[in-house]
């Protein structure tokens, strides 16, 4: 069994970490599990990247990956996640159910006022 399979870290990504986008290179060691539609999040177009907030939606497309501890830490750094004070980082993270089991989803901590909402489909 590989390190990726034994860690149990799953992440659900919806923006620049998806295949074909600029930050997907961080997931080079990750195992792609597949896609899902989360009906508990809404995306907001922040310009260069999206931010998710917890709200009911018609289903936002996410890609689900299994990652090792090192990759998980790199994604935390990219998302400016602050483990000691999650409310102070640009993003916080919470687990949400996916068809592949629970996965971490990064939620935007800033204001989304005036940003275009995406309640269905993908960014």
MODELLER restraints for C-alpha pairs under 7 A, 6 or more apart:
rsr = mdl.restraints
at = mdl.atoms
rsr.add(forms.Gaussian(group=physical.xy_distance, feature=features.Distance(at['CA:3:A'], at['CA:68:A']), mean=6.23, stdev=0.5))
rsr.add(forms.Gaussian(group=physical.xy_distance, feature=features.Distance(at['CA:4:A'], at['CA:30:A']), mean=6.81, stdev=0.5))
rsr.add(forms.Gaussian(group=physical.xy_distance, feature=features.Distance(at['CA:4:A'], at['CA:66:A']), mean=6.30, stdev=0.5))
rsr.add(forms.Gaussian(group=physical.xy_distance, feature=features.Distance(at['CA:4:A'], at['CA:67:A']), mean=5.37, stdev=0.5))
rsr.add(forms.Gaussian(group=physical.xy_distance, feature=features.Distance(at['CA:4:A'], at['CA:68:A']), mean=4.73, stdev=0.5))
rsr.add(forms.Gaussian(group=physical.xy_distance, feature=features.Distance(at['CA:7:A'], at['CA:68:A']), mean=5.93, stdev=0.5))
rsr.add(forms.Gaussian(group=physical.xy_distance, feature=features.Distance(at['CA:8:A'], at['CA:66:A']), mean=6.85, stdev=0.5))
rsr.add(forms.Gaussian(group=physical.xy_distance, feature=features.Distance(at['CA:9:A'], at['CA:66:A']), mean=5.64, stdev=0.5))
rsr.add(forms.Gaussian(group=physical.xy_distance, feature=features.Distance(at['CA:9:A'], at['CA:67:A']), mean=5.46, stdev=0.5))
rsr.add(forms.Gaussian(group=physical.xy_distance, feature=features.Distance(at['CA:9:A'], at['CA:68:A']), mean=6.56, stdev=0.5))
rsr.add(forms.Gaussian(group=physical.xy_distance, feature=features.Distance(at['CA:10:A'], at['CA:64:A']), mean=6.79, stdev=0.5))
rsr.add(forms.Gaussian(group=physical.xy_distance, feature=features.Distance(at['CA:10:A'], at['CA:65:A']), mean=5.50, stdev=0.5))
rsr.add(forms.Gaussian(group=physical.xy_distance, feature=features.Distance(at['CA:10:A'], at['CA:66:A']), mean=4.41, stdev=0.5))
rsr.add(forms.Gaussian(group=physical.xy_distance, feature=features.Distance(at['CA:10:A'], at['CA:67:A']), mean=6.07, stdev=0.5))
rsr.add(forms.Gaussian(group=physical.xy_distance, feature=features.Distance(at['CA:10:A'], at['CA:103:A']), mean=4.54, stdev=0.5))
rsr.add(forms.Gaussian(group=physical.xy_distance, feature=features.Distance(at['CA:10:A'], at['CA:104:A']), mean=6.10, stdev=0.5))
rsr.add(forms.Gaussian(group=physical.xy_distance, feature=features.Distance(at['CA:11:A'], at['CA:64:A']), mean=5.65, stdev=0.5))
rsr.add(forms.Gaussian(group=physical.xy_distance, feature=features.Distance(at['CA:11:A'], at['CA:65:A']), mean=5.41, stdev=0.5))
rsr.add(forms.Gaussian(group=physical.xy_distance, feature=features.Distance(at['CA:11:A'], at['CA:66:A']), mean=6.51, stdev=0.5))
rsr.add(forms.Gaussian(group=physical.xy_distance, feature=features.Distance(at['CA:11:A'], at['CA:103:A']), mean=4.72, stdev=0.5))
rsr.add(forms.Gaussian(group=physical.xy_distance, feature=features.Distance(at['CA:11:A'], at['CA:104:A']), mean=4.52, stdev=0.5))
rsr.add(forms.Gaussian(group=physical.xy_distance, feature=features.Distance(at['CA:11:A'], at['CA:105:A']), mean=6.16, stdev=0.5))
rsr.add(forms.Gaussian(group=physical.xy_distance, feature=features.Distance(at['CA:12:A'], at['CA:62:A']), mean=5.68, stdev=0.5))
rsr.add(forms.Gaussian(group=physical.xy_distance, feature=features.Distance(at['CA:12:A'], at['CA:63:A']), mean=5.44, stdev=0.5))
rsr.add(forms.Gaussian(group=physical.xy_distance, feature=features.Distance(at['CA:12:A'], at['CA:64:A']), mean=4.36, stdev=0.5))
rsr.add(forms.Gaussian(group=physical.xy_distance, feature=features.Distance(at['CA:12:A'], at['CA:65:A']), mean=6.48, stdev=0.5))
rsr.add(forms.Gaussian(group=physical.xy_distance, feature=features.Distance(at['CA:12:A'], at['CA:103:A']), mean=5.77, stdev=0.5))
rsr.add(forms.Gaussian(group=physical.xy_distance, feature=features.Distance(at['CA:12:A'], at['CA:104:A']), mean=5.97, stdev=0.5))
rsr.add(forms.Gaussian(group=physical.xy_distance, feature=features.Distance(at['CA:12:A'], at['CA:105:A']), mean=5.40, stdev=0.5))
rsr.add(forms.Gaussian(group=physical.xy_distance, feature=features.Distance(at['CA:13:A'], at['CA:62:A']), mean=5.28, stdev=0.5))
rsr.add(forms.Gaussian(group=physical.xy_distance, feature=features.Distance(at['CA:13:A'], at['CA:63:A']), mean=5.29, stdev=0.5))
rsr.add(forms.Gaussian(group=physical.xy_distance, feature=features.Distance(at['CA:13:A'], at['CA:64:A']), mean=6.42, stdev=0.5))
rsr.add(forms.Gaussian(group=physical.xy_distance, feature=features.Distance(at['CA:13:A'], at['CA:105:A']), mean=6.79, stdev=0.5))
rsr.add(forms.Gaussian(group=physical.xy_distance, feature=features.Distance(at['CA:14:A'], at['CA:61:A']), mean=6.60, stdev=0.5))
rsr.add(forms.Gaussian(group=physical.xy_distance, feature=features.Distance(at['CA:14:A'], at['CA:62:A']), mean=4.80, stdev=0.5))
rsr.add(forms.Gaussian(group=physical.xy_distance, feature=features.Distance(at['CA:14:A'], at['CA:63:A']), mean=6.59, stdev=0.5))
rsr.add(forms.Gaussian(group=physical.xy_distance, feature=features.Distance(at['CA:15:A'], at['CA:49:A']), mean=6.15, stdev=0.5))
rsr.add(forms.Gaussian(group=physical.xy_distance, feature=features.Distance(at['CA:15:A'], at['CA:50:A']), mean=5.85, stdev=0.5))
rsr.add(forms.Gaussian(group=physical.xy_distance, feature=features.Distance(at['CA:15:A'], at['CA:123:A']), mean=6.42, stdev=0.5))
rsr.add(forms.Gaussian(group=physical.xy_distance, feature=features.Distance(at['CA:16:A'], at['CA:22:A']), mean=5.66, stdev=0.5))
rsr.add(forms.Gaussian(group=physical.xy_distance, feature=features.Distance(at['CA:16:A'], at['CA:23:A']), mean=5.24, stdev=0.5))
rsr.add(forms.Gaussian(group=physical.xy_distance, feature=features.Distance(at['CA:16:A'], at['CA:24:A']), mean=6.56, stdev=0.5))
rsr.add(forms.Gaussian(group=physical.xy_distance, feature=features.Distance(at['CA:16:A'], at['CA:49:A']), mean=6.40, stdev=0.5))
rsr.add(forms.Gaussian(group=physical.xy_distance, feature=features.Distance(at['CA:17:A'], at['CA:23:A']), mean=4.76, stdev=0.5))
rsr.add(forms.Gaussian(group=physical.xy_distance, feature=features.Distance(at['CA:17:A'], at['CA:24:A']), mean=4.25, stdev=0.5))
rsr.add(forms.Gaussian(group=physical.xy_distance, feature=features.Distance(at['CA:18:A'], at['CA:24:A']), mean=5.58, stdev=0.5))
rsr.add(forms.Gaussian(group=physical.xy_distance, feature=features.Distance(at['CA:18:A'], at['CA:63:A']), mean=6.53, stdev=0.5))
rsr.add(forms.Gaussian(group=physical.xy_distance, feature=features.Distance(at['CA:26:A'], at['CA:71:A']), mean=6.83, stdev=0.5))
rsr.add(forms.Gaussian(group=physical.xy_distance, feature=features.Distance(at['CA:27:A'], at['CA:71:A']), mean=6.80, stdev=0.5))
rsr.add(forms.Gaussian(group=physical.xy_distance, feature=features.Distance(at['CA:30:A'], at['CA:65:A']), mean=6.11, stdev=0.5))
rsr.add(forms.Gaussian(group=physical.xy_distance, feature=features.Distance(at['CA:30:A'], at['CA:66:A']), mean=5.66, stdev=0.5))
rsr.add(forms.Gaussian(group=physical.xy_distance, feature=features.Distance(at['CA:30:A'], at['CA:67:A']), mean=4.71, stdev=0.5))
rsr.add(forms.Gaussian(group=physical.xy_distance, feature=features.Distance(at['CA:31:A'], at['CA:65:A']), mean=5.43, stdev=0.5))
rsr.add(forms.Gaussian(group=physical.xy_distance, feature=features.Distance(at['CA:31:A'], at['CA:66:A']), mean=5.10, stdev=0.5))
rsr.add(forms.Gaussian(group=physical.xy_distance, feature=features.Distance(at['CA:31:A'], at['CA:67:A']), mean=6.55, stdev=0.5))
rsr.add(forms.Gaussian(group=physical.xy_distance, feature=features.Distance(at['CA:32:A'], at['CA:64:A']), mean=6.27, stdev=0.5))
rsr.add(forms.Gaussian(group=physical.xy_distance, feature=features.Distance(at['CA:32:A'], at['CA:65:A']), mean=4.56, stdev=0.5))
rsr.add(forms.Gaussian(group=physical.xy_distance, feature=features.Distance(at['CA:32:A'], at['CA:66:A']), mean=6.58, stdev=0.5))
rsr.add(forms.Gaussian(group=physical.xy_distance, feature=features.Distance(at['CA:33:A'], at['CA:64:A']), mean=5.49, stdev=0.5))
rsr.add(forms.Gaussian(group=physical.xy_distance, feature=features.Distance(at['CA:33:A'], at['CA:65:A']), mean=5.34, stdev=0.5))
rsr.add(forms.Gaussian(group=physical.xy_distance, feature=features.Distance(at['CA:33:A'], at['CA:66:A']), mean=6.92, stdev=0.5))
rsr.add(forms.Gaussian(group=physical.xy_distance, feature=features.Distance(at['CA:34:A'], at['CA:63:A']), mean=5.86, stdev=0.5))
rsr.add(forms.Gaussian(group=physical.xy_distance, feature=features.Distance(at['CA:34:A'], at['CA:64:A']), mean=5.58, stdev=0.5))
rsr.add(forms.Gaussian(group=physical.xy_distance, feature=features.Distance(at['CA:35:A'], at['CA:61:A']), mean=6.89, stdev=0.5))
rsr.add(forms.Gaussian(group=physical.xy_distance, feature=features.Distance(at['CA:35:A'], at['CA:62:A']), mean=5.61, stdev=0.5))
rsr.add(forms.Gaussian(group=physical.xy_distance, feature=features.Distance(at['CA:35:A'], at['CA:63:A']), mean=4.46, stdev=0.5))
rsr.add(forms.Gaussian(group=physical.xy_distance, feature=features.Distance(at['CA:35:A'], at['CA:64:A']), mean=5.88, stdev=0.5))
rsr.add(forms.Gaussian(group=physical.xy_distance, feature=features.Distance(at['CA:36:A'], at['CA:61:A']), mean=5.82, stdev=0.5))
rsr.add(forms.Gaussian(group=physical.xy_distance, feature=features.Distance(at['CA:36:A'], at['CA:62:A']), mean=5.44, stdev=0.5))
rsr.add(forms.Gaussian(group=physical.xy_distance, feature=features.Distance(at['CA:36:A'], at['CA:63:A']), mean=6.52, stdev=0.5))
rsr.add(forms.Gaussian(group=physical.xy_distance, feature=features.Distance(at['CA:36:A'], at['CA:98:A']), mean=6.60, stdev=0.5))
rsr.add(forms.Gaussian(group=physical.xy_distance, feature=features.Distance(at['CA:36:A'], at['CA:99:A']), mean=6.69, stdev=0.5))
rsr.add(forms.Gaussian(group=physical.xy_distance, feature=features.Distance(at['CA:37:A'], at['CA:59:A']), mean=4.77, stdev=0.5))
rsr.add(forms.Gaussian(group=physical.xy_distance, feature=features.Distance(at['CA:37:A'], at['CA:60:A']), mean=4.96, stdev=0.5))
rsr.add(forms.Gaussian(group=physical.xy_distance, feature=features.Distance(at['CA:37:A'], at['CA:61:A']), mean=4.50, stdev=0.5))
rsr.add(forms.Gaussian(group=physical.xy_distance, feature=features.Distance(at['CA:37:A'], at['CA:62:A']), mean=6.04, stdev=0.5))
rsr.add(forms.Gaussian(group=physical.xy_distance, feature=features.Distance(at['CA:38:A'], at['CA:59:A']), mean=4.94, stdev=0.5))
rsr.add(forms.Gaussian(group=physical.xy_distance, feature=features.Distance(at['CA:38:A'], at['CA:60:A']), mean=5.17, stdev=0.5))
rsr.add(forms.Gaussian(group=physical.xy_distance, feature=features.Distance(at['CA:38:A'], at['CA:61:A']), mean=6.59, stdev=0.5))
rsr.add(forms.Gaussian(group=physical.xy_distance, feature=features.Distance(at['CA:39:A'], at['CA:56:A']), mean=5.62, stdev=0.5))
rsr.add(forms.Gaussian(group=physical.xy_distance, feature=features.Distance(at['CA:39:A'], at['CA:57:A']), mean=4.80, stdev=0.5))
rsr.add(forms.Gaussian(group=physical.xy_distance, feature=features.Distance(at['CA:39:A'], at['CA:58:A']), mean=5.64, stdev=0.5))
rsr.add(forms.Gaussian(group=physical.xy_distance, feature=features.Distance(at['CA:39:A'], at['CA:59:A']), mean=4.29, stdev=0.5))
rsr.add(forms.Gaussian(group=physical.xy_distance, feature=features.Distance(at['CA:39:A'], at['CA:60:A']), mean=6.39, stdev=0.5))
rsr.add(forms.Gaussian(group=physical.xy_distance, feature=features.Distance(at['CA:40:A'], at['CA:54:A']), mean=5.88, stdev=0.5))
rsr.add(forms.Gaussian(group=physical.xy_distance, feature=features.Distance(at['CA:40:A'], at['CA:55:A']), mean=5.42, stdev=0.5))
rsr.add(forms.Gaussian(group=physical.xy_distance, feature=features.Distance(at['CA:40:A'], at['CA:56:A']), mean=4.63, stdev=0.5))
rsr.add(forms.Gaussian(group=physical.xy_distance, feature=features.Distance(at['CA:40:A'], at['CA:57:A']), mean=6.07, stdev=0.5))
rsr.add(forms.Gaussian(group=physical.xy_distance, feature=features.Distance(at['CA:41:A'], at['CA:52:A']), mean=6.10, stdev=0.5))
rsr.add(forms.Gaussian(group=physical.xy_distance, feature=features.Distance(at['CA:41:A'], at['CA:53:A']), mean=5.61, stdev=0.5))
rsr.add(forms.Gaussian(group=physical.xy_distance, feature=features.Distance(at['CA:41:A'], at['CA:54:A']), mean=4.61, stdev=0.5))
rsr.add(forms.Gaussian(group=physical.xy_distance, feature=features.Distance(at['CA:41:A'], at['CA:55:A']), mean=4.97, stdev=0.5))
rsr.add(forms.Gaussian(group=physical.xy_distance, feature=features.Distance(at['CA:41:A'], at['CA:56:A']), mean=5.89, stdev=0.5))
rsr.add(forms.Gaussian(group=physical.xy_distance, feature=features.Distance(at['CA:41:A'], at['CA:57:A']), mean=6.09, stdev=0.5))
rsr.add(forms.Gaussian(group=physical.xy_distance, feature=features.Distance(at['CA:41:A'], at['CA:60:A']), mean=6.79, stdev=0.5))
rsr.add(forms.Gaussian(group=physical.xy_distance, feature=features.Distance(at['CA:42:A'], at['CA:52:A']), mean=5.54, stdev=0.5))
rsr.add(forms.Gaussian(group=physical.xy_distance, feature=features.Distance(at['CA:42:A'], at['CA:53:A']), mean=5.49, stdev=0.5))
rsr.add(forms.Gaussian(group=physical.xy_distance, feature=features.Distance(at['CA:42:A'], at['CA:54:A']), mean=6.39, stdev=0.5))
rsr.add(forms.Gaussian(group=physical.xy_distance, feature=features.Distance(at['CA:42:A'], at['CA:55:A']), mean=5.71, stdev=0.5))
rsr.add(forms.Gaussian(group=physical.xy_distance, feature=features.Distance(at['CA:42:A'], at['CA:56:A']), mean=6.89, stdev=0.5))
rsr.add(forms.Gaussian(group=physical.xy_distance, feature=features.Distance(at['CA:42:A'], at['CA:57:A']), mean=5.89, stdev=0.5))
rsr.add(forms.Gaussian(group=physical.xy_distance, feature=features.Distance(at['CA:42:A'], at['CA:60:A']), mean=6.83, stdev=0.5))
rsr.add(forms.Gaussian(group=physical.xy_distance, feature=features.Distance(at['CA:42:A'], at['CA:117:A']), mean=6.81, stdev=0.5))
rsr.add(forms.Gaussian(group=physical.xy_distance, feature=features.Distance(at['CA:42:A'], at['CA:118:A']), mean=5.89, stdev=0.5))
rsr.add(forms.Gaussian(group=physical.xy_distance, feature=features.Distance(at['CA:42:A'], at['CA:119:A']), mean=5.06, stdev=0.5))
rsr.add(forms.Gaussian(group=physical.xy_distance, feature=features.Distance(at['CA:43:A'], at['CA:50:A']), mean=6.13, stdev=0.5))
rsr.add(forms.Gaussian(group=physical.xy_distance, feature=features.Distance(at['CA:43:A'], at['CA:51:A']), mean=5.47, stdev=0.5))
rsr.add(forms.Gaussian(group=physical.xy_distance, feature=features.Distance(at['CA:43:A'], at['CA:52:A']), mean=4.37, stdev=0.5))
rsr.add(forms.Gaussian(group=physical.xy_distance, feature=features.Distance(at['CA:43:A'], at['CA:53:A']), mean=6.41, stdev=0.5))
rsr.add(forms.Gaussian(group=physical.xy_distance, feature=features.Distance(at['CA:43:A'], at['CA:117:A']), mean=5.80, stdev=0.5))
rsr.add(forms.Gaussian(group=physical.xy_distance, feature=features.Distance(at['CA:43:A'], at['CA:118:A']), mean=4.89, stdev=0.5))
rsr.add(forms.Gaussian(group=physical.xy_distance, feature=features.Distance(at['CA:43:A'], at['CA:119:A']), mean=6.53, stdev=0.5))
rsr.add(forms.Gaussian(group=physical.xy_distance, feature=features.Distance(at['CA:44:A'], at['CA:50:A']), mean=5.43, stdev=0.5))
rsr.add(forms.Gaussian(group=physical.xy_distance, feature=features.Distance(at['CA:44:A'], at['CA:51:A']), mean=5.23, stdev=0.5))
rsr.add(forms.Gaussian(group=physical.xy_distance, feature=features.Distance(at['CA:44:A'], at['CA:52:A']), mean=6.26, stdev=0.5))
rsr.add(forms.Gaussian(group=physical.xy_distance, feature=features.Distance(at['CA:44:A'], at['CA:112:A']), mean=6.55, stdev=0.5))
rsr.add(forms.Gaussian(group=physical.xy_distance, feature=features.Distance(at['CA:44:A'], at['CA:115:A']), mean=5.71, stdev=0.5))
rsr.add(forms.Gaussian(group=physical.xy_distance, feature=features.Distance(at['CA:44:A'], at['CA:116:A']), mean=5.47, stdev=0.5))
rsr.add(forms.Gaussian(group=physical.xy_distance, feature=features.Distance(at['CA:44:A'], at['CA:117:A']), mean=4.60, stdev=0.5))
rsr.add(forms.Gaussian(group=physical.xy_distance, feature=features.Distance(at['CA:44:A'], at['CA:118:A']), mean=5.92, stdev=0.5))
rsr.add(forms.Gaussian(group=physical.xy_distance, feature=features.Distance(at['CA:45:A'], at['CA:51:A']), mean=6.66, stdev=0.5))
rsr.add(forms.Gaussian(group=physical.xy_distance, feature=features.Distance(at['CA:45:A'], at['CA:115:A']), mean=5.71, stdev=0.5))
rsr.add(forms.Gaussian(group=physical.xy_distance, feature=features.Distance(at['CA:45:A'], at['CA:116:A']), mean=5.34, stdev=0.5))
rsr.add(forms.Gaussian(group=physical.xy_distance, feature=features.Distance(at['CA:45:A'], at['CA:117:A']), mean=6.57, stdev=0.5))
rsr.add(forms.Gaussian(group=physical.xy_distance, feature=features.Distance(at['CA:46:A'], at['CA:115:A']), mean=6.19, stdev=0.5))
rsr.add(forms.Gaussian(group=physical.xy_distance, feature=features.Distance(at['CA:50:A'], at['CA:123:A']), mean=6.86, stdev=0.5))
rsr.add(forms.Gaussian(group=physical.xy_distance, feature=features.Distance(at['CA:51:A'], at['CA:107:A']), mean=6.44, stdev=0.5))
rsr.add(forms.Gaussian(group=physical.xy_distance, feature=features.Distance(at['CA:51:A'], at['CA:108:A']), mean=4.94, stdev=0.5))
rsr.add(forms.Gaussian(group=physical.xy_distance, feature=features.Distance(at['CA:52:A'], at['CA:106:A']), mean=6.96, stdev=0.5))
rsr.add(forms.Gaussian(group=physical.xy_distance, feature=features.Distance(at['CA:52:A'], at['CA:107:A']), mean=4.91, stdev=0.5))
rsr.add(forms.Gaussian(group=physical.xy_distance, feature=features.Distance(at['CA:52:A'], at['CA:108:A']), mean=5.52, stdev=0.5))
rsr.add(forms.Gaussian(group=physical.xy_distance, feature=features.Distance(at['CA:53:A'], at['CA:107:A']), mean=5.54, stdev=0.5))
rsr.add(forms.Gaussian(group=physical.xy_distance, feature=features.Distance(at['CA:53:A'], at['CA:108:A']), mean=6.16, stdev=0.5))
rsr.add(forms.Gaussian(group=physical.xy_distance, feature=features.Distance(at['CA:57:A'], at['CA:119:A']), mean=4.90, stdev=0.5))
rsr.add(forms.Gaussian(group=physical.xy_distance, feature=features.Distance(at['CA:57:A'], at['CA:120:A']), mean=6.52, stdev=0.5))
rsr.add(forms.Gaussian(group=physical.xy_distance, feature=features.Distance(at['CA:58:A'], at['CA:119:A']), mean=5.77, stdev=0.5))
rsr.add(forms.Gaussian(group=physical.xy_distance, feature=features.Distance(at['CA:58:A'], at['CA:120:A']), mean=5.06, stdev=0.5))
rsr.add(forms.Gaussian(group=physical.xy_distance, feature=features.Distance(at['CA:59:A'], at['CA:119:A']), mean=6.58, stdev=0.5))
rsr.add(forms.Gaussian(group=physical.xy_distance, feature=features.Distance(at['CA:59:A'], at['CA:120:A']), mean=4.99, stdev=0.5))
rsr.add(forms.Gaussian(group=physical.xy_distance, feature=features.Distance(at['CA:59:A'], at['CA:121:A']), mean=6.43, stdev=0.5))
rsr.add(forms.Gaussian(group=physical.xy_distance, feature=features.Distance(at['CA:60:A'], at['CA:119:A']), mean=6.30, stdev=0.5))
rsr.add(forms.Gaussian(group=physical.xy_distance, feature=features.Distance(at['CA:60:A'], at['CA:120:A']), mean=5.02, stdev=0.5))
rsr.add(forms.Gaussian(group=physical.xy_distance, feature=features.Distance(at['CA:60:A'], at['CA:121:A']), mean=4.95, stdev=0.5))
rsr.add(forms.Gaussian(group=physical.xy_distance, feature=features.Distance(at['CA:60:A'], at['CA:122:A']), mean=5.88, stdev=0.5))
rsr.add(forms.Gaussian(group=physical.xy_distance, feature=features.Distance(at['CA:61:A'], at['CA:121:A']), mean=5.41, stdev=0.5))
rsr.add(forms.Gaussian(group=physical.xy_distance, feature=features.Distance(at['CA:61:A'], at['CA:122:A']), mean=5.22, stdev=0.5))
rsr.add(forms.Gaussian(group=physical.xy_distance, feature=features.Distance(at['CA:79:A'], at['CA:90:A']), mean=6.61, stdev=0.5))
rsr.add(forms.Gaussian(group=physical.xy_distance, feature=features.Distance(at['CA:79:A'], at['CA:91:A']), mean=5.74, stdev=0.5))
rsr.add(forms.Gaussian(group=physical.xy_distance, feature=features.Distance(at['CA:80:A'], at['CA:89:A']), mean=5.38, stdev=0.5))
rsr.add(forms.Gaussian(group=physical.xy_distance, feature=features.Distance(at['CA:80:A'], at['CA:90:A']), mean=5.31, stdev=0.5))
rsr.add(forms.Gaussian(group=physical.xy_distance, feature=features.Distance(at['CA:80:A'], at['CA:91:A']), mean=6.07, stdev=0.5))
rsr.add(forms.Gaussian(group=physical.xy_distance, feature=features.Distance(at['CA:81:A'], at['CA:89:A']), mean=4.94, stdev=0.5))
rsr.add(forms.Gaussian(group=physical.xy_distance, feature=features.Distance(at['CA:81:A'], at['CA:90:A']), mean=6.41, stdev=0.5))
rsr.add(forms.Gaussian(group=physical.xy_distance, feature=features.Distance(at['CA:81:A'], at['CA:91:A']), mean=5.32, stdev=0.5))
rsr.add(forms.Gaussian(group=physical.xy_distance, feature=features.Distance(at['CA:81:A'], at['CA:92:A']), mean=5.61, stdev=0.5))
rsr.add(forms.Gaussian(group=physical.xy_distance, feature=features.Distance(at['CA:82:A'], at['CA:88:A']), mean=6.59, stdev=0.5))
rsr.add(forms.Gaussian(group=physical.xy_distance, feature=features.Distance(at['CA:82:A'], at['CA:89:A']), mean=4.99, stdev=0.5))
rsr.add(forms.Gaussian(group=physical.xy_distance, feature=features.Distance(at['CA:86:A'], at['CA:92:A']), mean=5.31, stdev=0.5))
rsr.add(forms.Gaussian(group=physical.xy_distance, feature=features.Distance(at['CA:87:A'], at['CA:109:A']), mean=6.76, stdev=0.5))
rsr.add(forms.Gaussian(group=physical.xy_distance, feature=features.Distance(at['CA:90:A'], at['CA:108:A']), mean=6.20, stdev=0.5))
rsr.add(forms.Gaussian(group=physical.xy_distance, feature=features.Distance(at['CA:90:A'], at['CA:109:A']), mean=5.43, stdev=0.5))
rsr.add(forms.Gaussian(group=physical.xy_distance, feature=features.Distance(at['CA:90:A'], at['CA:110:A']), mean=6.60, stdev=0.5))
rsr.add(forms.Gaussian(group=physical.xy_distance, feature=features.Distance(at['CA:91:A'], at['CA:106:A']), mean=5.90, stdev=0.5))
rsr.add(forms.Gaussian(group=physical.xy_distance, feature=features.Distance(at['CA:91:A'], at['CA:107:A']), mean=5.27, stdev=0.5))
rsr.add(forms.Gaussian(group=physical.xy_distance, feature=features.Distance(at['CA:91:A'], at['CA:108:A']), mean=4.54, stdev=0.5))
rsr.add(forms.Gaussian(group=physical.xy_distance, feature=features.Distance(at['CA:91:A'], at['CA:109:A']), mean=5.24, stdev=0.5))
rsr.add(forms.Gaussian(group=physical.xy_distance, feature=features.Distance(at['CA:92:A'], at['CA:106:A']), mean=5.61, stdev=0.5))
rsr.add(forms.Gaussian(group=physical.xy_distance, feature=features.Distance(at['CA:92:A'], at['CA:107:A']), mean=5.26, stdev=0.5))
rsr.add(forms.Gaussian(group=physical.xy_distance, feature=features.Distance(at['CA:92:A'], at['CA:108:A']), mean=6.59, stdev=0.5))
rsr.add(forms.Gaussian(group=physical.xy_distance, feature=features.Distance(at['CA:92:A'], at['CA:109:A']), mean=6.68, stdev=0.5))
rsr.add(forms.Gaussian(group=physical.xy_distance, feature=features.Distance(at['CA:93:A'], at['CA:104:A']), mean=6.13, stdev=0.5))
rsr.add(forms.Gaussian(group=physical.xy_distance, feature=features.Distance(at['CA:93:A'], at['CA:105:A']), mean=5.39, stdev=0.5))
rsr.add(forms.Gaussian(group=physical.xy_distance, feature=features.Distance(at['CA:93:A'], at['CA:106:A']), mean=4.30, stdev=0.5))
rsr.add(forms.Gaussian(group=physical.xy_distance, feature=features.Distance(at['CA:93:A'], at['CA:107:A']), mean=5.69, stdev=0.5))
rsr.add(forms.Gaussian(group=physical.xy_distance, feature=features.Distance(at['CA:94:A'], at['CA:104:A']), mean=5.39, stdev=0.5))
rsr.add(forms.Gaussian(group=physical.xy_distance, feature=features.Distance(at['CA:94:A'], at['CA:105:A']), mean=5.52, stdev=0.5))
rsr.add(forms.Gaussian(group=physical.xy_distance, feature=features.Distance(at['CA:94:A'], at['CA:106:A']), mean=6.68, stdev=0.5))
rsr.add(forms.Gaussian(group=physical.xy_distance, feature=features.Distance(at['CA:95:A'], at['CA:102:A']), mean=5.90, stdev=0.5))
rsr.add(forms.Gaussian(group=physical.xy_distance, feature=features.Distance(at['CA:95:A'], at['CA:103:A']), mean=5.17, stdev=0.5))
rsr.add(forms.Gaussian(group=physical.xy_distance, feature=features.Distance(at['CA:95:A'], at['CA:104:A']), mean=4.26, stdev=0.5))
rsr.add(forms.Gaussian(group=physical.xy_distance, feature=features.Distance(at['CA:95:A'], at['CA:105:A']), mean=5.94, stdev=0.5))
rsr.add(forms.Gaussian(group=physical.xy_distance, feature=features.Distance(at['CA:96:A'], at['CA:102:A']), mean=5.39, stdev=0.5))
rsr.add(forms.Gaussian(group=physical.xy_distance, feature=features.Distance(at['CA:96:A'], at['CA:103:A']), mean=5.54, stdev=0.5))
rsr.add(forms.Gaussian(group=physical.xy_distance, feature=features.Distance(at['CA:96:A'], at['CA:104:A']), mean=6.32, stdev=0.5))
rsr.add(forms.Gaussian(group=physical.xy_distance, feature=features.Distance(at['CA:96:A'], at['CA:105:A']), mean=6.65, stdev=0.5))
rsr.add(forms.Gaussian(group=physical.xy_distance, feature=features.Distance(at['CA:97:A'], at['CA:103:A']), mean=6.32, stdev=0.5))
